[in-house]
Amino acid sequence: MTAGVLPAQHLRHLIETGALAADPAIRPDQIQPASLDLRLGTVAYRVRASFLAGHGAKVADRIAEFEMHRVDLTAGAVLEKGCVYVIPLMERLALPAGITAVANAKSSTGRLDLLTRTITDGGTEFDRIPEAYHGPLYAEVCPRSFSVLVRAGQRLNQIRFRQGQAVLSDAELRSLHAEEPLVSGAAVISEGLGFSVDLRPETGDLLGYRAKPHTGVIDLDRIGHYPARDFWEEVRAGDGRIILDPGAFYILVSREAVTIPPDYAAEMAPYLAMVGEFRVHYAGFFDPGFGHAAAGGAGSRGVLEVRCHEAPFVLEHGQVVGRLVYERMAARPETLYGAGIASNYQGQGLKLAKQFRAG
């Protein structure tokens, strides 16, 4: 098999061979161009604190150690803001040698400030699954801004599989950008493709949104249902800068429009901790075809999920806040992001999660 991120057709092969299994069986619509959506199981365990299993330990044993109570998700239940839950997922792995996996929150999950990370038996890192891992998968879920109503079978996170080394070097990234522009404007390439924040919008003065601190519950199945004003404060343009408040959560947008060519995938990564007291993303996967003209994108902006940490911090227009790490696909996916599949954020600009509507 060629080195690279495994496309949809290879994921189907993993399912056929039992390397990727689930109860109930995996649905065809879980398979994305370069990833698989993971489904919540039927029970959530409220735990005292976030944890990793650690070498030689099982997540189930750690749950028994830290469990406070359990919640039945069969008919739906509320996960409360500020609490930590561990939820067994329906999917499990029996990875062959040479295949590793990485997980990440789905776009709408990140835009709700719903911290979701994958943990495994014997795991010493969140969201990273080593080659030849055989065992169950769990989601750690911590609602940060809003309490949410979830149900068994819902998909908060996703998993991407890779064979061998797939990350492009800076030299390879420059070559690809010269062949097919990956970003509007000048490309800042250093351990990936840098992107900056847009605080001088060309039309209007809306810069982004800040989560309100005291809101109602969000039912994740209600699409286009909630008036944005009930959950978000609009952040309007000033002088090309905003001051981030510690503990506050913001939705902003990149200044650059980004393109992911069909033979590549990308993952959003933090820039440098030294450039500011904030975190820039939760949801990190960009599928082949995102923002690509052939898939109906013609350049799509990156939505930035920003949380300030210890001290108020001044964020300025054009400040580099993150980077996209590009990887080769092992083969071109049969379907691209936005091309014939329900892709909510193709051609996007500043956009809240799909549960919200204008007003």
C-alpha positions as CSV (number, residue, x, y, z in Angstrom):
1,M,0.0,0.0,0.0
2,T,1.2,3.5,-0.9
3,A,2.2,5.7,2.1
4,G,-0.3,8.3,3.0
5,V,-3.7,9.0,4.6
6,L,-6.2,6.3,3.7
7,P,-9.1,7.4,1.5
8,A,-12.7,6.2,1.8
9,Q,-12.2,3.1,-0.4
10,H,-9.4,1.9,1.8
11,L,-11.5,2.5,4.9
12,R,-14.1,0.1,3.4
13,H,-11.4,-2.5,3.0
14,L,-10.5,-2.1,6.7
15,I,-14.2,-2.7,7.5
16,E,-14.3,-5.8,5.2
17,T,-11.2,-7.3,6.9
18,G,-12.4,-6.6,10.4
19,A,-9.7,-4.1,11.2
20,L,-12.4,-1.6,11.8
21,A,-15.6,-2.9,13.3
22,A,-18.6,-1.8,15.3
23,D,-21.8,-2.8,17.0
24,P,-24.2,-2.0,15.4
25,A,-22.4,-2.2,12.1
26,I,-20.7,0.8,10.5
27,R,-23.1,2.8,8.3
28,P,-22.0,3.9,4.8
29,D,-22.7,7.6,5.6
30,Q,-20.1,7.4,8.4
31,I,-17.3,7.2,5.8
32,Q,-15.9,10.5,4.7
33,P,-13.4,11.2,2.0
34,A,-10.4,10.7,4.4
35,S,-11.9,9.8,7.8
36,L,-14.6,7.9,9.6
37,D,-17.2,9.4,11.9
38,L,-17.3,7.7,15.3
39,R,-20.6,7.1,17.1
40,L,-21.4,7.6,20.8
41,G,-22.5,4.4,22.6
42,T,-25.5,4.0,24.9
43,V,-24.0,5.2,28.3
44,A,-21.9,8.2,29.4
45,Y,-19.8,8.0,32.6
46,R,-19.5,11.2,34.6
47,V,-16.0,11.2,36.0
48,R,-14.1,13.3,38.5
49,A,-11.4,14.3,36.1
50,S,-10.0,13.9,32.6
51,F,-7.5,11.0,32.4
52,L,-5.4,8.8,30.1
53,A,-5.3,5.0,30.6
54,G,-1.5,4.8,30.7
55,H,0.7,1.9,29.7
56,G,-0.8,-1.5,30.4
57,A,-4.1,-0.1,31.8
58,K,-7.6,-0.3,30.5
59,V,-10.0,2.7,30.2
60,A,-12.7,0.6,31.8
61,D,-10.6,0.2,34.9
62,R,-9.9,3.9,35.1
63,I,-13.6,4.7,34.7
64,A,-14.3,2.4,37.7
65,E,-11.8,4.4,39.6
66,F,-13.1,7.9,38.8
67,E,-16.8,7.3,38.0
68,M,-19.3,9.6,39.8
69,H,-22.4,8.4,38.1
70,R,-23.6,7.1,34.7
71,V,-26.1,8.5,32.2
72,D,-28.2,6.5,29.8
73,L,-28.0,8.0,26.3
74,T,-30.5,5.7,24.6
75,A,-33.3,8.2,24.6
76,G,-31.1,11.3,25.0
77,A,-29.5,13.0,28.0
78,V,-28.0,16.3,28.9
79,L,-24.2,16.6,29.3
80,E,-23.7,19.5,31.6
81,K,-21.3,22.4,31.0
82,G,-18.1,22.1,33.0
83,C,-18.4,18.4,33.6
84,V,-16.2,15.6,32.2
85,Y,-17.8,12.4,30.7
86,V,-16.3,9.3,29.2
87,I,-18.4,7.6,26.6
88,P,-17.6,4.2,25.0
89,L,-17.9,4.4,21.3
90,M,-19.6,1.9,19.0
91,E,-16.5,1.4,16.9
92,R,-13.4,-0.7,17.8
93,L,-10.1,-1.3,16.1
94,A,-7.8,-4.2,15.2
95,L,-5.2,-2.3,13.3
96,P,-2.7,-4.2,11.2
97,A,1.0,-3.4,11.5
98,G,2.0,-0.2,9.8
99,I,-1.4,1.5,10.1
100,T,-1.7,4.3,12.7
101,A,-4.7,6.5,13.4
102,V,-5.4,10.0,14.7
103,A,-8.8,11.3,15.9
104,N,-10.2,14.8,16.1
105,A,-13.5,16.6,16.9
106,K,-15.9,17.2,14.0
107,S,-16.3,20.7,12.8
108,S,-19.7,21.4,14.5
109,T,-18.3,19.8,17.7
110,G,-15.5,22.3,17.9
111,R,-17.7,25.3,17.0
112,L,-19.8,24.4,20.0
113,D,-16.8,24.5,22.3
114,L,-17.5,20.9,23.0
115,L,-14.1,19.5,24.0
116,T,-14.1,15.9,22.6
117,R,-11.0,13.7,22.6
118,T,-10.4,10.0,21.9
119,I,-8.8,7.7,24.5
120,T,-7.7,4.1,24.2
121,D,-6.6,1.2,26.4
122,G,-2.9,1.7,27.2
123,G,-3.0,5.2,25.7
124,T,-0.5,7.9,26.8
125,E,-1.8,10.6,24.4
126,F,-5.2,11.9,23.5
127,D,-6.4,11.3,19.9
128,R,-3.3,9.2,18.9
129,I,-3.7,5.5,18.2
130,P,-0.5,3.4,17.6
131,E,-0.1,0.8,14.9
132,A,-1.4,-2.7,15.7
133,Y,-3.8,-1.3,18.4
134,H,-6.5,-3.9,19.2
135,G,-9.3,-2.6,21.4
136,P,-12.2,-0.3,22.1
137,L,-12.4,3.4,21.6
138,Y,-13.8,6.0,24.0
139,A,-14.7,9.7,23.7
140,E,-13.9,12.0,26.5
141,V,-16.4,14.9,26.3
142,C,-16.4,18.1,28.2
143,P,-18.9,20.8,27.3
144,R,-17.1,24.1,27.9
145,S,-19.6,26.8,26.9
146,F,-23.0,25.2,26.5
147,S,-24.8,22.2,28.1
148,V,-25.8,19.8,25.3
149,L,-28.4,17.1,24.7
150,V,-26.8,14.0,23.2
151,R,-28.1,10.6,22.1
152,A,-26.5,7.2,21.4
153,G,-25.3,7.1,17.8
154,Q,-24.5,10.8,17.4
155,R,-21.1,11.7,16.0
156,L,-18.9,14.1,17.8
157,N,-15.5,13.0,16.6
158,Q,-13.8,11.3,13.7
159,I,-10.8,9.2,13.0
160,R,-8.2,9.3,10.2
161,F,-5.9,6.4,9.3
162,R,-2.5,6.5,7.7
163,Q,0.2,4.2,6.3
164,G,3.7,5.3,6.9
165,Q,5.0,8.9,6.7
166,A,2.6,11.2,4.9
167,V,3.4,14.8,6.0
168,L,4.8,17.1,3.4
169,S,8.1,18.9,4.2
170,D,8.2,22.7,3.9
171,A,10.1,22.3,0.6
172,E,7.4,19.9,-0.8
173,L,4.7,22.3,0.5
174,R,6.3,25.2,-1.4
175,S,6.5,23.2,-4.5
176,L,2.8,22.2,-4.3
177,H,1.8,25.8,-3.6
178,A,3.7,26.9,-6.7
179,E,1.9,24.3,-8.8
180,E,-1.5,24.9,-7.3
181,P,-2.0,27.8,-4.9
182,L,-3.0,26.5,-1.5
183,V,-3.9,29.9,0.1
184,S,-4.9,33.3,-1.1
185,G,-2.2,35.9,-0.7
186,A,1.4,35.2,0.3
187,A,2.1,31.7,1.7
188,V,3.7,31.6,5.1
189,I,5.4,28.2,5.2
190,S,7.1,26.9,8.3
191,E,6.3,23.4,9.6
192,G,3.1,23.7,7.6
193,L,1.1,26.5,6.0
194,G,0.5,29.4,8.3
195,F,-2.8,31.3,8.5
196,S,-3.8,34.5,10.2
197,V,-6.9,36.0,11.7
198,D,-9.2,38.4,9.9
199,L,-10.1,41.4,12.0
200,R,-10.7,43.9,9.1
201,P,-13.6,42.4,7.2
202,E,-14.0,43.6,3.6
203,T,-17.8,43.7,4.0
204,G,-19.6,44.9,7.1
205,D,-18.0,45.0,10.5
206,L,-18.8,41.6,12.0
207,L,-15.5,40.0,13.2
208,G,-16.9,37.0,15.0
209,Y,-18.9,35.7,17.9
210,R,-18.3,35.3,21.6
211,A,-20.2,32.6,23.6
212,K,-22.6,33.9,26.2
213,P,-21.9,32.6,29.7
214,H,-25.5,31.6,30.7
215,T,-27.6,29.9,28.1
216,G,-30.1,27.1,27.6
217,V,-29.3,23.5,26.4
218,I,-28.5,22.8,22.8
219,D,-30.0,19.6,21.3
220,L,-27.4,18.5,18.8
221,D,-30.0,17.0,16.5
222,R,-31.8,20.4,16.0
223,I,-30.3,21.8,12.8
224,G,-30.8,25.5,12.0
225,H,-33.0,25.7,15.1
226,Y,-31.5,28.0,17.7
227,P,-31.4,31.8,17.2
228,A,-27.7,32.8,17.3
229,R,-28.5,35.8,19.5
230,D,-29.6,33.6,22.4
231,F,-26.2,31.9,22.6
232,W,-23.7,34.3,21.0
233,E,-22.6,38.0,21.3
234,E,-21.5,39.6,18.1
235,V,-18.0,40.9,18.0
236,R,-17.8,44.0,15.8
237,A,-14.9,45.7,14.1
238,G,-12.9,48.3,16.0
239,D,-9.3,49.2,15.0
240,G,-8.2,45.8,13.6
241,R,-7.7,44.3,17.0
242,I,-9.7,42.7,19.8
243,I,-8.8,41.9,23.4
244,L,-9.5,38.3,24.3
245,D,-10.9,37.8,27.8
246,P,-9.6,34.9,29.9
247,G,-11.9,31.9,29.8
248,A,-14.1,33.3,27.0
249,F,-14.7,31.3,23.7
250,Y,-14.7,33.1,20.4
251,I,-15.5,32.1,16.8
252,L,-13.4,34.0,14.3
253,V,-12.3,33.4,10.8
254,S,-8.9,33.2,8.9
255,R,-7.9,36.1,6.6
256,E,-6.8,33.5,4.0
257,A,-9.0,31.3,1.8
258,V,-7.6,27.8,2.0
259,T,-7.5,25.0,-0.6
260,I,-6.9,21.3,-0.1
261,P,-6.2,19.6,-3.4
262,P,-7.9,16.2,-4.1
263,D,-4.7,14.2,-3.5
264,Y,-4.0,15.7,-0.1
265,A,-5.5,16.1,3.3
266,A,-4.6,18.5,6.1
267,E,-4.8,18.9,9.8
268,M,-5.0,22.2,11.7
269,A,-2.4,22.6,14.4
270,P,-1.5,25.3,16.9
271,Y,1.1,27.7,15.8
272,L,3.4,28.3,18.8
273,A,2.5,28.6,22.4
274,M,5.0,31.5,22.7
275,V,3.0,33.8,20.5
276,G,0.1,34.3,22.9
277,E,-2.0,33.0,25.7
278,F,-4.7,31.4,23.7
279,R,-5.7,28.1,21.9
280,V,-6.8,28.4,18.3
281,H,-8.6,25.2,17.4
282,Y,-10.5,22.2,18.5
283,A,-11.6,20.6,15.2
284,G,-8.6,19.9,13.0
285,F,-9.3,17.8,10.0
286,F,-9.5,19.3,6.5
287,D,-10.7,16.7,3.9
288,P,-9.4,16.4,0.3
289,G,-11.4,18.9,-1.9
290,F,-12.0,21.4,0.9
291,G,-12.0,24.8,-0.7
292,H,-11.1,23.3,-4.1
293,A,-12.8,24.6,-7.2
294,A,-13.4,21.1,-8.6
295,A,-15.4,20.3,-5.4
296,G,-17.4,23.5,-5.4
297,G,-15.2,25.4,-2.9
298,A,-13.0,27.9,-4.8
299,G,-11.2,28.7,-1.6
300,S,-12.8,28.4,1.8
301,R,-11.8,30.3,5.0
302,G,-10.8,28.5,8.1
303,V,-13.0,29.0,11.1
304,L,-11.0,29.7,14.2
305,E,-12.2,28.4,17.6
306,V,-10.3,30.6,20.0
307,R,-10.1,30.3,23.8
308,C,-8.0,32.7,25.8
309,H,-6.1,31.3,28.8
310,E,-4.4,33.1,31.7
311,A,-4.4,36.8,30.9
312,P,-6.2,39.2,28.6
313,F,-4.5,39.1,25.2
314,V,-4.6,41.5,22.3
315,L,-5.2,39.7,18.9
316,E,-4.3,41.8,15.9
317,H,-5.4,41.7,12.3
318,G,-3.1,39.5,10.2
319,Q,-1.5,37.8,13.2
320,V,-0.5,34.3,12.4
321,V,-2.4,32.0,14.8
322,G,-2.2,28.5,13.4
323,R,-0.9,26.3,10.6
324,L,-2.2,23.6,8.3
325,V,-0.1,20.5,8.1
326,Y,-0.6,18.9,4.7
327,E,-0.3,15.1,4.1
328,R,-0.4,13.0,1.0
329,M,-3.4,10.7,0.4
330,A,-2.5,7.0,-0.2
331,A,-4.9,7.3,-3.2
332,R,-7.4,10.0,-4.4
333,P,-10.7,9.5,-2.6
334,E,-13.7,8.4,-4.6
335,T,-15.6,11.4,-3.4
336,L,-14.3,14.8,-2.4
337,Y,-15.4,17.1,0.4
338,G,-18.4,19.1,-0.8
339,A,-18.8,17.1,-4.0
340,G,-22.0,15.1,-3.8
341,I,-21.9,14.6,0.0
342,A,-23.5,16.6,2.7
343,S,-20.6,19.0,3.6
344,N,-21.8,21.7,5.8
345,Y,-18.9,24.1,5.5
346,Q,-17.7,24.1,1.9
347,G,-17.2,27.6,0.6
348,Q,-17.5,28.9,4.1
349,G,-16.6,32.2,5.6
350,L,-17.4,33.2,9.2
351,K,-20.0,30.5,10.2
352,L,-21.4,29.2,13.5
353,A,-22.2,25.5,14.1
354,K,-25.1,24.1,12.0
355,Q,-27.5,24.1,15.0
356,F,-27.8,27.9,14.8
357,R,-29.7,30.2,12.6
358,A,-29.5,33.9,12.0
359,G,-31.4,36.1,14.4
